[in-house]
Amino acid sequence: MDPKLFDPFVDSLFKHQPKLSKPFFWSGARTFAIQFCRNLGTCDILESTLPGYTFNDLDWCDTKQTAGKVYRTQCGCTGKAELVYAFWKSASSAYSKLVEGDVGLFLNGSFATPYDRNRTFGSSELPNLNFPRVTKLTTYLVYPLEEVEFRPRVGCNSENLMTLKVDVQKKNISYECIEQPAFALHYLCASNPTSKQCLKNKSTHNSTNYPILTLFFFASIFLVRT
């Protein structure tokens, strides 16, 4: 299904969208991005906009919402995957045309290729980020806590991330990359305090450091927003 079929509908929803204070994108880091931005309110992502919030996790083919009827039209459940993909493709494109200023990008650092030109960010969002509307893109490589030894597969200086840097800078947009930012690690550990990585970090600090670490946590969250 052609995503452009959704463009008029998506555009009408975005007309009611207030200006985004700290726009972010994500690729391969859906769970972290949505939970972090929603729970702390320090960043805006597509899923926090009107169209994104409305349709995120929506079961397009829930027969309870259609009185038991199963639609078999071009836009019905027989083409659910294509239908849902087309909507989000349209919404992602519209969102990327709306953001301005400094923008952020959450990438999953445990992926062999965190940046993929064929994924939504690379194919539908980055192409719409242009200077001077967008002045800087900061990439945050977030690594899952499950990696006991905490050895990132990919870092900011990897060939994959260098490709992203080139793709961004050739659009005259400034670029920065940060591996496992402090605010991300603090949030992940707050959500999963018993993870081996968090317990390891905790053991390296004595109790007198906790007030300082707490202050640093909230300060780092503030810096993400400003």
N, C-alpha and C positions, 0 to 999 in steps of 0.2 A: 504494500500500500504506500502511496506517495505521501510523505510527511506534510507536504504543502497543503493537502486537503484539510489539515488541522490548523493551518496558519491563521485564518480569519478568527476562529474560535479562541485560539491561544492569545492572539493579539488583543482581543476584546477583554480577556481576563487581565492581562498585564496593564491595561489602561487604568486599572484600579489599584495598581501596585505602588506603594510609597517608595521614595528613593531609598536605595540600599546603602546602609552606612558602612558596611564592611563585607563586600561581596567575595565569596569563595566558590571554587569549583572542586570537584573531587573525581578521582578515577581509581577504581579498585579499592576504595576506602569508604564505601557507602555507609556501613554501620557506624564507624567512628565519626564520620563527618556529620551525619544526621543527629546522632546522640549528643555529640559535643556542642554543636551549634544550637540545638534545641534546648538542651538542659542548662547551658550557661548563657545563651543569648549574646555571645561575643562575636558571632559571625552570621552572615546571611548566605544561604545556599538556595538552589532552585527549589528544594523541597520545603523551604520556609516561605516561599512566595504563594500568592493565591492559587494559581494553577497547580503548582507543585504540591502544596499542602492538601489541596482538594483531591488529587488523584494518586498521591503516594500510597502504596500498599492497597489500593482499591482493587477488589475482585471484580473485574469487568464482566464476568460471566456468572455472577452469583444469582442462581435462579430464585432465591428468596426475595431478591429485589425486583424480579421481573414476574412475580406471581407464578413461578414455576415454568414460565415459557422460555424455551431455548431458541434464541434468534439465529437464523441461518442465512442472513443476508451478507452482502459484501463487508459490512461493518459489524457483523455479529461474531458470535463465539467460535464459529468454524475457522475464523482467521484471527483468533485472539492474539497470538504472538505478533503477527504483522501489525495488527491494530494498535496494540500497546506500544510497540517499538516506534511506530509512526508518530504517535502522540508525543512521546518523550523526545523524539528526534526534533520535532517542531518546537516543543517547549524549551529544550536545551538551546536551540538556535536563537529563539526569541530572548531568552535570559541573557545569553552572551552579548546580545546587541544592546542590552539595557545597562549593564555594569559600566562603571567608569572609575577613573583614578587608580589607586593601588588595589590590586586584587590578589587573592591567595589561591593556592591549589594544594589539596591534600592528595598525596600519592601513597600507595601501599609499597613500602620499601622491601617487603618480603617477596614481591613478584620479581621474576627474572627480568621482565621489561615493564617497570612501573609506568613508563610513558609509551603509549601505543597510538600511532596515528590513526589506526582503524577503530579505536574505541571512541566513545561519544565526545570526550574532551578534545581529542586530536582531530576528529573529523567534522564535528558540528559546532564546537565552541571556540577553540583557538582561532580558527579562520576568521571569526567575527571580532576578534580583539584587535583593535587598531589604534595607533597613536594619532592624535593626542588624547582621544577619549580615554584610553587606558594608558597609563604612564609606567606602571611597574607590575610585574608578576613575581610573587614569592612562592616558591615550591617548598612544601613541608613534607619530607619523607617520614612517614609514620610506620614504625615497626611493631608487629604484634608481640605481646608479652610472652606468648607461648615459646618463643625461641629462647631456650634456657641459657645458652652461651651468649646470646645477644650479639650475634655476628651478622650484621646486615648483608644480604646478598648483593644489594646494589647501593652505591653511595652517590653523592652529588658529583663526584669526579668520574663516574662511570661513563662509558661510551653512550649508554642509553640516555642518561640525563644531560650529557653534552649535546645530544641531538635535540633535546627539548630546548636547551639554552640557545642553540643556533636558530631554531624555528621561531623562538620568541624575539630574539634580538634582531633578526632580519626584518621584523615588523616595527623596528625602532622603539621597542618597549624594553625598559630596564629589567634585568633578571637577577634573582637571588635564590639560592637553594640552602635549606637548613635540614640537617639530619636529626631525626627524633627530637623535635623542639621540646624544651623543658615543660611548656604548658601541656603538650600532648602526653608526655610521660607521667606528669602529675595527675592528669585526668584519668589515664588508664589505670594507674595504681590506686587512685581513689575508688575506682569502680571494681578493681580486682586486687585488693590489698594482700591476698594470700598467694599471689603469683610468685614464682621463684625469683623473677627479676626484681620485683618490688621488695621482697624480703631481703634480697642481696643488697640492694641499695640502702635499705633501712639499717642493716647491720653495720654499714660503714660510717654511720653517724650516731653520735651519742645523743642522749635526751636533751642536752643543752642546745643542740642545733635545731630542734623541732620548731621553736618560734620563728627562727630565721627562715627555715624552709617553708613554713606556712605563709609568711609574708612574701617570700619569693614567688610562691605559687600564685597568689592573687595579683601580684605585680606583673607576672608574666601574662596572665589572662588579660589584664588591662592593656598591656602592650599590643596584644593581638588586635584589640578593638581600635586603638588609636593609631 
